[in-house]
Amino acid sequence: MNFRTPAVRLGLLPAGIALALTPAFASAQEASGTTDLDRIQVTGSRIRQASTETAQPVIALQRADIEKQGFTSVADIVQNLSATGSPAISRADALSSGEEVGGQYVDLRNLGPERTLVLLDGKRMGVSSGGYTDLASIPTSVVERIEVLTDGASAIYGSDAIAGVVNIITRKNFDGLEASVYKGQYGQGDGDKTTYNFVYGQTGDRGSITLGAEYSEEKPVLAKNRRYSASANGYRHPVPTDEDTNGWSAITEKGVLVTDDGNYVLNPGGASNNFGDYHELGNADLSNPSQQMFLSTGIKRRSVFSNGQFDFTDNIRGTASVLYTEREALQQIAGYPYRSAAYDTQMDANSVFNPLDTDVDFMRRTWEVPRQTKSELNTFRFSGGLEGSFEFADKYFDWDVGYVYNRNKGVKTGTGNLFIPNVKNAVGPSYLDANGVAQCGTAAAPIAGCTPWNPLLPYGSTADGSLSNPDLQKYLFLPTHDTSLTTSKVYSANLSGAIVTLPAGDLSFATGYEHREEEAEYNPDALLQSGLSTDLAGAPTAGGYKLDEFYLELNVPILADLPFAKELSVDMAGRYSDYNTFGDTFNSKFGLKWKPIDDLLVRGTYATGFRAPTVANLYGGTSQSFDKYTDPCDTSFGAAVRNPEVAARCGGAVPANFRQEACGGGAGPRPGGPAPDPHQCGG
């Protein structure tokens, strides 16, 4: 009974199905001139068997199929499957924020990435505090095939397999050296993609080792370079513009003075402290934030990996794999749409830039400093174990024990948001010094380190107080640094084999134990925790949990090689989970496989599952958001418009013409009450 090279058996298996090959065993039937197919393990079942079709539907992609698609990331490969829903955090979602931003995640059937389990060679990947697995940490050059189970599998794999399982199988038993270069771009001449990788492997009589490295980079794409994204409301509703006569008006908001009488904008070349040099705000003075937005974020990956196996004896094999990845992603959105009224930072009446003799509100998109988020994450993963086989009572049994350690360490650097106390100083009282240069405060009480700001000046101005001043930018825009750290530790032991031979085949089983420890922390910058920035405020997340799990799976063959029953079998599984945070639970699965003829397979499953709370669910800090709602009594969009009973209940408490106020002031122009101008809502 010797371990056999998987390639020896590959010819015996259907070519279109991806298989997780396991150690082979010589059969007594070989002596009589027949061949007993090696037992294999397919994603969705831990029972090793000769059949490649189980009661669970599995989509498989071989390496040849992957190479033909031309994708440079594992996430893009999986995202191309019809069973995959919209990504929870898309690279095209410029306004997304939080710990997971910058990563790439799979969301099977739109049930949420925290409900999709990702495995690497059948063993768990690490997750963020929110339960997300970053596929960007896996280099494409290491992938041999990808199996996707599109059925719930909590009874087999645990709570986070509700939506399904993605199992990424790496290359093993590789002999030789392989190197490749990939270069490409979009038809518009942007979004350059470059990948360099090499794989080296050596296989001997008792083992093999595979080494590899990969560098991949995808350049960002600006929204303005695509017709469908160049304007916030689409190309059929472009932002009003007069580019021929005022070249920057289409993409830049000028300084705007908000008074009781309306909104006023400084004339080109006008003196900002002379109200006679202002005109009422018009369409040509508006900005188009899409001109600074990234349509697709940029991403870089640097990875090294290695895996190996060694046969200690004919029946015991050691396996190990190591993966290290550095991932860097860059987002960009338009400069912040600052409104003084929202932060109680009106331009002081004693500012040398104020054209009026009273405090005034203003609004200004800080076009000179676009908001950027640089997300860096490094992943270290080690997996090691022993596997083997033995014979007992003329039956073969397979066993394995293993350990997995995964650590994700991240840093997020944010720029382009304003520090409110410094804004208050910069637009507060100011005076001209002996050189005629504006200074913060008063001559008797200057504010040290402060640089005065004149938000009424348009983009491109270099006059005193303009935002083009690097010192002013440093004073108003303080960078933030968020840190995160997650660790996963998994100890496992599994045993599978045949219990007894029935008329239709072997009654097989798989059983095992798993102990898992998850710890995570996410620490927003102290500036964000203080709530004194225009960025979304947030509190730290820190915590962890442990669990012990036992499972049992049975495959019961009922009929075989009979009329209208070439095969009839049932699968049953149960998993007991004991969490140290909330208690225990039991989940089960029942599957049926019926093959009335060779060319027809009928299968179905019934399963129960649950999603255990993540670290973020249990210990997550509060965070600010831009949630919206529609007041039921709103006389334009509320339920009162359509429902007389709601209208009657609203009648005694609100006026007949009641309108929900938008987040920037005034009546909401649509359901949810958002402001008509995204400047007013932080967008």
Buried (B, 14 or more C-beta within 10 A) or exposed (E): BEBBEBEEBEEEBEEEBBBBBBBBBEBEEEEEEEEEBBBBBBBBBBBBBEBBBBBBBBBBBBBEBBEEEEBBBBBBBBBEBEBBBEBBBBBBBBEBBBBBBBBBBBBBBEBBBBBBBBBBBBBBBBBBBBBBBBBBBBBBBBBBBBBBBBBBBBBBBBBBBBBBBBBBBBBBBBEEEEEEEBEEBBEEEBBBBBBBBBBBBBBEEEBBBBBBBBBBBBBBBBBBBBEEBBBBEEEEEBBEBEEEEBEBBBBBBBBBBBBEEEBBBBBEEBBBBEBEBBEEBEEBBBBBBBBBBBBBBBBBBBBBBBBBBBBEEEBBBBBBBBBBBBBBBBBBBBBBBBBBBBBEBBBBEBBBBBBEEEBBBBBBBBBBBBBBBBBBBBBBBBBBBEBBBEEEEEBBBBBBBBBBBBBBBBBBBBBBBBBBEBBBBBBBBBBEEEEEEBBBBEEEEBBEEBBBBBBBBBBBBEEBBBBBBEEBBEBBBBBBBBBBBBBBBBBBBBBBBBBEEBEBBBBBBBBBBBBBBBBBBBBBBEBBBEEBBBBBBBBBBBBBBBBBBBBBBBBBBBBBEEEEBBBBBBBBBBBBBBBEBEEEBEBBBBBBBBBBEEEEBEBEBEBBBEBBBBBBBBBBBEBBEEEBEBBBBBBBBBBBEEEEEBBEBBEEEBEEEBBBEBBBEEBBBEBBBBBBBBBBBBB
